[in-house]
């Protein structure tokens, strides 16, 4: 989460400006979702994290969403608390996979931050 250079809006905007229709579609799906719900920003990002876990999201999804969450002040401890809270619902296998994907996503961020 830490070390993200660009706000997520700029990152998504950069993807959308390129000729990548799939990535553009994904970016457009995320625009205005915070404004269109009645959750505060912190709750919004925590709910999205829980949804990523429930949906068995890949590392890149965690990277993008946790970067946005960090920009909103969500801490790694907050993310851990979400995993603890939903563990009885989604199960230990899903939580273990999610924790690994979070770490992989953060590793991708570290690689990107080092320039390769």
TATAJO-V466458 format. One record per backbone hydrogen bond with DSSP energy under -1.0 kcal/mol. CO is the residue of the C=O (numbers start at 0). NH is the residue of the N-H. E is the energy in kcal/mol with one decimal. If there is no record, write none. Layout:
BEGIN
co->(CO | CO)
nh->(NH | NH)
e->(E | E)
END
This chain:
BEGIN
co->(6 | 7 | 8 | 9 | 10 | 11 | 12 | 17 | 19 | 20 | 21 | 22 | 23 | 24 | 29 | 31 | 33 | 39 | 40 | 41 | 42 | 43 | 44 | 45 | 46 | 47 | 48 | 49 | 50 | 51 | 52 | 57 | 58 | 59 | 60 | 61 | 62 | 63 | 64 | 65 | 66 | 67 | 68 | 69 | 74 | 75 | 76 | 77 | 78 | 79 | 80 | 81 | 82 | 85 | 85 | 86 | 90 | 91 | 92 | 93 | 94 | 95 | 96 | 97 | 98 | 99 | 100 | 101 | 102 | 103 | 104 | 105 | 106 | 107 | 108 | 109 | 110)
nh->(10 | 11 | 12 | 13 | 14 | 15 | 16 | 19 | 23 | 24 | 25 | 26 | 27 | 28 | 32 | 35 | 36 | 43 | 44 | 45 | 46 | 47 | 48 | 49 | 50 | 51 | 52 | 53 | 54 | 56 | 55 | 61 | 62 | 63 | 64 | 65 | 66 | 67 | 68 | 69 | 70 | 71 | 73 | 72 | 78 | 79 | 80 | 81 | 82 | 83 | 84 | 85 | 86 | 88 | 89 | 90 | 94 | 95 | 96 | 97 | 98 | 99 | 100 | 101 | 102 | 103 | 104 | 105 | 106 | 107 | 108 | 109 | 110 | 111 | 112 | 113 | 115)
e->(-2.0 | -3.1 | -2.3 | -2.5 | -2.0 | -2.5 | -1.7 | -1.5 | -3.0 | -2.2 | -2.3 | -2.7 | -2.5 | -1.8 | -1.3 | -1.5 | -1.4 | -2.6 | -2.0 | -2.0 | -2.7 | -2.1 | -1.9 | -2.1 | -2.2 | -2.2 | -2.1 | -2.6 | -2.3 | -2.4 | -1.6 | -1.3 | -2.5 | -2.4 | -2.3 | -3.2 | -1.8 | -1.7 | -2.3 | -2.6 | -1.9 | -1.1 | -2.7 | -1.8 | -2.0 | -2.4 | -2.4 | -1.9 | -2.0 | -2.3 | -2.5 | -2.3 | -1.1 | -1.2 | -2.7 | -2.5 | -2.0 | -2.6 | -2.2 | -2.5 | -2.7 | -2.1 | -2.4 | -2.7 | -2.2 | -2.4 | -2.7 | -2.6 | -2.1 | -2.2 | -1.9 | -2.1 | -2.3 | -2.7 | -2.4 | -1.3 | -2.5)
END
